[in-house]
């Protein structure tokens, strides 16, 4: 018991490492590293997809109205046409964070 009201007892914590009694710190670090790598890989894929969409919009905007009409587009529908292109499906096993909200990149201005 503390002898003074402001004294707080110090609790000792030692992680359990024996089988069946918890996770060793090394295993937890490995899992964190795997999840972190998967998160950054997903972030990179989204960034690449955003950049490719931006390049596609720039290429379509560089076409004249006759060329756009030949492919069935109007100048006002370029962004909508590029945003409707389906991305490559990622298998569910490869998605480490399939329940997380996806990062949405938007152009400012």
N, C-alpha and C positions, 0 to 999 in steps of 0.2 A: 504494500500500500504506500502511496506517496505520503511523505510526511508534511508536505506543504501543498496548498491548493493549486499552485501553478506548475507543480512537477507533473510530468507526463511519463508513464512507464514506456520504455523502449521495447518494442517487440522485435524479436529476432526472426528473420525469414531466410530459410535456406531452400532453394528449389529441389524438388524431389527428382531423382534421376533413375531410381530403380524401376525395373519393368512393372508396368501397371500402376505406378504411383504418380504419374505426371509426365510431362514432356521435358527432355533436357533442353537447355538454352540453345545448344547448337542446332537442334531440329527446328526449333521455333525460328531461329535466324535464317535457316535454309528455306523454310516456308515463306517467310517475309520476303526474302530475296527473289524467290520464284514468282510470288504475286506482284512484286514491284516490277520485275522484268516483263511480265505479261501486261501490266498496266501501261508501261512505256511503249511496248510493242504495239498495243492497241491505239495508243495516242499517236504514234508515228504513222500507223496505217490511215487513221482519220486525217492527219495532216497531209499525207500524200494524196488522198482522195480529194480533199479540198483544193489542193494545188492543181491537180489534174482537171477538176471542174472549172477552176478559174482560167486555166489555159484553153480549155474547150470554148468557153464563153468568149475569150479574146479572139480565137480563131474564127468563130462564127460571126463576131461583130466586124471582122475585117473583110468579110464577103460583101459583095454588092447585093442590092435588092433582087436582081434577076437570079443570081445564084441561090439566094435564100429561098426564092419562090420555087426553084427547081427541086429543092429538097423538101419542100412543103412547110417552110417556116416563114414567119413574119418577124421583123426586127423586134417587135415588142414581146415575142414569145421565146426568145433565145434562152433566157434564164430558166424559164419553166421547162423547156425541152431538156436542158442539161441537168436540172435537178430531178427529173423523172427517170434518168438512167439508173437502172438497178446496179448496186455494188455487188462485187463477188461475195457469195455467201461464205461465211466462216463456219466450219464445223463446230458443233456445240462443245466438243471435247477441247478444242483449242481456245475457247473463250474462258478466260480465267474469271472475268467479272461480267457474266452474262446478265446479272441482275442490277448492275450499276447503271446510272443514267449516262448516256453517251455525251461526249463533248460536242458542242455545236459551235462551229466557227462561222462568224458572220462578218461581212465587210462593213466597215464603218463609213458612214457618209453616203 
